[in-house]
Amino acid sequence: MQVSKRDGRVLDQAIRHWQEDAVISEAEAGRLRAAYQVTPFDWKRLARYAFWLALASVLISVSSALADEWLVELFRRLFTAPDAAKCLGLAAIAGGLFYTGIRRKRRHPGKIYSNEALFFLGVVATAAAVGYLGRVIDTGSGHFSLLLLLAAVIYGLLGLWFPSKLVWIFSLLSLGAWFGAETGYASGWGAYYLGMNYPMRFVLFGLVLIAGGSWLFRHWQARQDFQRPTRAMGLLYLFIALWIMSIFGNYGDPEAWERARQIELLHWSVLFAVAALAAIFHGVNYDDAMTRGFGLTFLFINLYTRFFEYFWDSTHKALFFAILGVSFWYLGSRAERIWELSLVRGLKREG
């Protein structure tokens, strides 16, 4: 088994600890050490970072080219075609990128990051094609949400067909953007919609996404792997919305929020904490690292947000940041300790 240098140090420390406590013999310790090999370099991580940098470099290159005057003029001459032609051309480019990505995925399934990089470029080209489609049909503001819904449907169908979790995540992002735009347009952008402001709507949206995704992919065995990214996006929508509500409540008018007392927003903070504790309880009971991680992360975000709210004005800034620094140091050390203990327990179960 290949492990990184950091994991190798933890494994070696665990084996030495067991040997000192007479949990395992010297021969068993030798067999355990021989079962793994420390890799001199993490090539997988390098590949992931390299493709991220490659995509960023492509985007920067395009932006830089568009900022150059003579290149702008060149592009202006090249792209004098009607918007419909641009839409079809970008759609063809997106189709070519997706087709190449599918072929590479079938021939080289191990090259995860290069395949996903092609899918990402296809996503960008699809977004541009949808944008030009909006100009073709002269959308204005009235059809903007429909374009977002179209993008969500396209990404969703393609992501499930390939399959590609990356494209599926962009489908869920587009779906969330459509939901916000649709309810915002229907209610006058920012006012209440069925008695709910924006964060409150996305609390319900996140819950529906979690429940619907769990039901769908639990019954669709061929795409069962999509349940985790769907749940992750639902939890992200849910907890970010609850965090915003713990600050602003269910107010749609900024002036009404400014007149509200902090005690009137306390129940939203309590609701936020209850949701985080429920996620932690689920994660511990069902050994689900995702819900446990979301719960712990947003529980501490809730606590630190309240700390800033109640003690920023009344506490000397030097003392304020000293307390903050000590608390983060303690949190980091405890998290590191829990991580090491969980790894040791995992090794004991395997042994």
N, C-alpha and C positions, 0 to 999 in steps of 0.2 A: 504494500500500500504506500502510495506517494503522499507525503505530507509536507507542509511548509515548515520553514525554520521555527516559526513561533509555535506552531502546533507540536513540532518535534520536541521543543524545550518543555512544553507542558506534559507531553506523554512521558518524557524521561523523568521529570519530577514526580509524576504520579507513580511510575514503576518503582522508583527509588524509595518513595514513601511507603508503598506496600511492602517492599522488601525489608525495610527497617522495622515495620510493625509485624513482621512474620506472617503477613497475609499470603504471600507467595514465596516460593523457594528461589534460590539463586538460578537454578536451571529454568524455572518458569519465567523468571525475569529476563533471562537470555533469549528465550523463545519469543517473548513479547517484543523485545527490542529488535529482534530479527524480522518481526512481522511488518515493520514499516521502514520506510527509507526517506530520509530528509532530502527534498529536492534542492539543489543548489540555487535554483532560480525559478520563480513562479511565472512560467511562460503563459499560462492561461490568463492570469491577471494582466500581463503585459499586452496580450492580444486584445483583451477587452478595452484597456485604456487606449491602445493604438488606434482601434477603430473609432472610439469616441473622438479622439483628436483628429482623425482623418475626416470625419463628418463635420466637425467644427471648422476645420481648415477649408473644406469645400464651401461651407456657408460664408466664411469670411472672404474667401476668394471671389465668390459671386458678388458679395456686397462691395468689395473693393473695386471690382470691375465696373459695377454700375455707378460707382462714385467718380470714375474717371471720365472726363468730358468726351474725349474722342471715342472711347468705348461706348459711352451713352449714345453718341451720334451713330456709331456703327449698329448698335442694337436697334436704334430707332429706324434705321433703313431696313434692317433685316426683318423687323417685326411690324411692318406696315400692313400686314395681313389683317383681315377682319377678326374680331374677337372670337367668332365661331371657329375660324381656322386655328387660332391659338388654343382654344379649348380642346379641339380634336387632336392637335399636335401634342399637347401636354398629356392628354389621356392616352395617346399612343406611347409616349415615353414612359408613363406610369405602367402601362400594360407590359412593355418590354422589360422594365425593371422587375416587376412582379414575376413575369415568366422566367427571367434569368434566375431570380431568387429561388423559385420553385425547383427548377432544374438542378441548381447547385445543392439545394437542400436534399434532394433525392440521391444525387451522386456523392455528395460529401456531407452527410448529416453531422459529422463531428465539427465542421467549421461553422460553429454557431454564430459567432460574432460577424463574420463577413456576410453570411446569409441574411442576418437581421439588419445589417447595414444597408443592403440592397432593398429590403422591405421598407426601411425608414425613408430612403430616397424616393421610393415609390409612393409612400404616404405624402411626402412633400409635393411631388408632382401631381398627385390626385387633388390635393388641397388647392393648388394653383389652377387646375382644370375646372374645379367646382367654382372657384372665384371668377374665372372668365365666363363660365356658364351663367353666373349671376349677371354679368354685364351684357351678355347676349339677350337675356330675357328682360333686361332693364328692370332689375328687381327693385331698386330703391330700398327704403327701410321696410317695406311691407313683406318682402319675401326672404329677408335675411335669415330668419329662423328656419325657413324651409330648406335653405342651402345647408345649414348646419345639420339638419335632420338627414338630408341626402348624403352628406359626408359620413355621418354616423352609420347609416344603412350600408353604404359602400364598404367602409372599413370593417363593419361587422361581418358582412357576408364573405369578404375576402379573408379576413382573419380566421373565420371558422372553416373556410374551404381549404386553406393552404396545408395545415393550420399554422398560424403565427400569433403568439400571445402579444407580441409588440403591436401588431396591427389591431388586435382586439382591444388593447388598452387605449389606442387612439380613437377607436369607436366609442368607448365609454366616455372619454374626454369630450368628444364631439357631442355625444348624447347629453352630457351635463351642460355644455354650452347651449345646445338647443333648448333644453328645459328652462334655463335661466332667461334666454332671449324670448322664448314664447310666453312665459308667464309675465315677463317684464313688459313686453309689448302690450299684452292683453290688459295689464293693470296700469299702464302709463309709466313704465320704467322707474322702479324704486318704491312705488307706493305699495299698499297692501294688495294681496291677491288671495281672496277667500279668507281674509283676516290674518294672513301670514306675510311677514317680510321675507327678504331673500334668504337669510340664514335658516329661518324656520322651514321654508320650502325644501331646502337642501337636506335638512334633517330627515324629512319624509322620503326624499329622493334616495338618500343613502340607505335607509332602512329597506325600501322597496328593492334596490339593487342587490343588497345582501340576501334578502329572502328569495327574490326571483332567481338570482344566479345559483344559489344553493339548491333550489328545487330543480331548475333546468338541468344543470350539469350532474346532479346526482342521478337523474334518470337517463341522461345521455352519456352512456359509458364511453363512447368513442371520443368525446371531448371533455372528459372528467377533469383533465388537467387545467381547464379554463376556470374551474371553480375558485381556485386560490387567487388568481389575479382579479377576478370579478369581485370577490369578497374584499380584497385589499382596496380596490377603488371605492367600493361602497363604504368601507370603514373610514377611508380618507375623506370622502364627502361628508359623512356623518360627523366625525370628530372635529373637523375644521369648522363646520357649521355650528356645532355646539360650543366651540371655543369662542367664535364671534358672538354668539348669542349670550355667552356669559359676560361679555363686555358691553354689548349694545342692547341686549334684550330683544323683545319683539316689536321694537319701535321702527316705524318707517319714515318718521320725520326727525331729522337731526335736532331740531329745536326742542321737540318733545323729549328726546333722549337727554339733552343737556339739562332740562329742568328736573329730570328724574333723580331721586336720591339713590345712593349706592345700595341701601337696604332693599329697594324695590327690584334690584337686579340679582339679589342674593339667591333667590330660588333657581335662577338659571345656572348659577355656579354650582349649586347643589345637584341639579339635574346632570350637569356635565360630569361631576365627580361620580355620581351613581352609575352613569353609562361607562365610565372608565373602570370602575370597580367591577361592574358586570362583565366587561371584556376580560379583565384579569381572572375573575372566577371561572369563566368559560375556558380560558387558556390553561389554567391550572387543572381543572377537572378533566378536560379532554386532551391534555398535553398538546395544545395548539399554540405554537410559538408566535404565530401571527397575531391572534387576538390578545394574547398575553403581552406582546410587545407594544401593540397599539394602546392597550389599557394603561400600561406602566408609563409610556411616553407622554400620553395626554393627561394622565393624572398629575405628573410632575409639571407639565405645562400649565395646568389649572392652578396648582399651588404657587408656582412662580408668578403667574399673572396676578393672582390675588395679593401676593407679596408686594409686587410693584404698585398695585392699586391702593393698598392700605398703608404702606410704609414709605413710599417714595417722598412724599411731602413732609412727613413728620420725623424722618430719621436723617442724621448727618450722613452725607454722601460717602464719606470714607468708611463709616461703620456699615452703611448699607451694602457697599460692594465687598467689604470684608466678610460680612455674613453670607453674601451670595457666593463668594469664592470658596469659603469653607464648606458650604453646603454642596457645591458642585464637586469639590475634591472628595468629600465623603461619599457622595453618590457614585462617582467614578470608581473609587476603591471598592465599594460594596458590589458594584456591578461586575468589576473584574474578578472579585472573589467568587461571586455566584457563578460566573462563567467557568472558572476553573473547577469548582465543585461539580457542576453539571457534567463537565467533560470526564472527571474522575468517576462519577456515578455511571456514565455511559460505558466506560471501559470495564467497570466491575460487572455490569450486566452482560457485556459481551464475553467476559472471562468466565 
